[in-house]
C-alpha cells in the first residue's frame, strides 16, 4: 500500500489549526473534570466481570500470536489478512518503515492489538453515559501517549533523521525539550511566535480606535472603496480569545475582505480581564459591549440599521443582543452573520464532557478563589482532547526530530490567550451548557428573558464540517430558533480554519437553498461548491446592506479618534 509522505511542520500546523478555536479555552483541567476517576471506575467495574476480561485477554493473546505469522507472510509477498485493522489515514505511521520493515510492522500491530484490548475492557464497564465517555477519553489519551511513534527507539523517521544529521537532530531536540520543560510547562511548543507581532503583521487592516470603556475598545476601519453600503458592519468577536482572528493577516483577514467589498466595518476588541474584573457578568458584556458599540456606530455614521457579524461566543452574544434590542423596541439591527456559533447547547460535542454539574461546581470554586480562569491553563485542556494533533505531533517533530516549531499565524493567535471573568464564565457554563436556557427561551439577561424567535433579520449562518467545538449539526439548529430568513453554509476546515477561509483552490463549501427541519435533510439536499464561503457571503451581504454611498467619517465630535488601531486592549 502506498504511504503518504511525512508531513512538514507547516502541514502539521495547518492540520492542528483545524481543531483549534476560541471555545477550546473554556475549561480548565482533567482533574476538575474527573477523567482519572472515571477511568478508575471503569477499570474497577471491568474487574467485577471476569468473563468480559477473559474474553478480551483471549482476543489479545490471539492477536499477538497471529502477528508474527502475518508479518512474515507479507514480508515474503503473500497477501494475508492482518489480525487487527490498520487505519491507512493514521499519519503517525506514515513512514514506509511501518509497512516495509517487519520489526516496525510487528510493533505497530502489537500496539493496535493492545489498544483494542484496553478499549474492549474499558468499554465493557457498566457506567453512566457521562462517566463512560470520560473514561473512554482518558483511555484514548493514555493510548495516544504510549504510541511507539512518541519514543525515539521506536520511531523510524526520527532514527533516520538522527542518522542523516549525524546526531544533530537529537541535540536540537534535547534543546527544545529542556527549553519547553523550563519555559512552557513541559509541553512542546506548537508555534514559533517570534515572527509575529500584533500591529505589524497581525491585525494590520488600517483602523482607528474611536471608543474605549473599561470592557472594550471599538475600532473603525478605514474605507478601501470609493463607495460603501449604507449599513455599517459590527464585528462581535469572542472574548475567550483576542478579536484579531477576524483580522488575522493580509489576505487572510475576514475584516479586510469585508472592507474591500464596500463595507464600513467596526470591531470590538475586549480587554483581557484581570482579577479585579472577577464580578463582570454576561449582562455587562451585552450592555457595555455590542449595545454600546451600536450606540457609537449610530452616532458616527447616522445609519438607521447596523449589521453584525458574530463569531463563536461572540455570535451567541450577537443573537442575544439582537433579541434583547428587538424586544425593547429598538429596530437598529440589520442583517446578522453567525460564524461557528451555537445557540442550542443540547449537543455540545466533545466539550460536553466538561460541563456536567460536578465539573462546573469544581471549576466555579476555583474561579471564585482566583477571580479569573487563566487562558493558558484552559487552553491545555483542549490540547488533551486532540492530543495527537496538538501535543504528540510536536513531541515528535520538536523533540524527536529536532525541528523548530512552525511559524503559523493561526497558532500564533491561539497562543495569545486571554482570561475569563469568574462571574461571567460560571453563568455561561451553568445557563448555556448545563441548562440550555438560551434555546429554551428562559435565559434572563439585563432584565429581559431572551426570546430568539423575535429575530426576523436575514441571517447568514456558517459552520465548519470538522468543527469539534461547535458541531455543525448543533449550529444548524439555529435555523429553527430564528424567525427571519436564514442561509446556512457548511464550510471546509475546522473551528478556526473554517473561518479563516480566504478564496483558494483547496477550500469549498456546501449550500442548499432551503433549511429543512433536520441537519441530515439539509445535508442530503446541499451541493458542494468550490471556493470560499467568503465569496458567497459578499454577494449575500451586498443584497442586505443597503445602497452605495460616500463613506462616513472616521469618528465624530462626540466620539473622536483616540488612537491608531489595533489599539491598546489587544496587547494586554
Secondary structure, DSSP 8 states (H G I E B T S, - for coil): --------HHHHHHHHHTT--GGGGS---HHHHTHHHHHHHHHHHHHT-HHHHHHHHHHHHHHHHHHHHHHHHHHTT-----SS---TT-GGG-STHHHH-HHHHHHHHHHHHHHHHHHHHHHTS---HHHHHHHHHHHHHHHHHT-GGGSGGG-HHHHHHHHHTTTHHHHHHHHHHHHHHHHSTT---S--GGG--BTTTBS-S-EEEEEE-SSEEEEEE---SSEEESSEEEEE--SSB-GGGGG-STTS-HHHHHHHTT--EEEEEE----GGGTT--HHHHIIIIIIHHHHHHHHHH--S-EEEEEETHHHHHHHHHHHHHHHTT---EEEEEEES--S--TT-GGGGGG-SHHHHHHHHHHHHHHSEE-HHHHHHHHHHHTHIIIIIHHIIIIIIS-------HHHHHHHSB--EEHHHHHHHIIIIIIT-HHHHT--EETTEE--GGG--S-EEEEEETT-SSS-HHHHHGGGGT-SS-EEEEEESS-TTTTTS--S-TT-EEEE-S---SSHHHHHHH-EEEES-HHHHHHHHHHHHS--EEE---SS-SSS---EETT-SGGG-
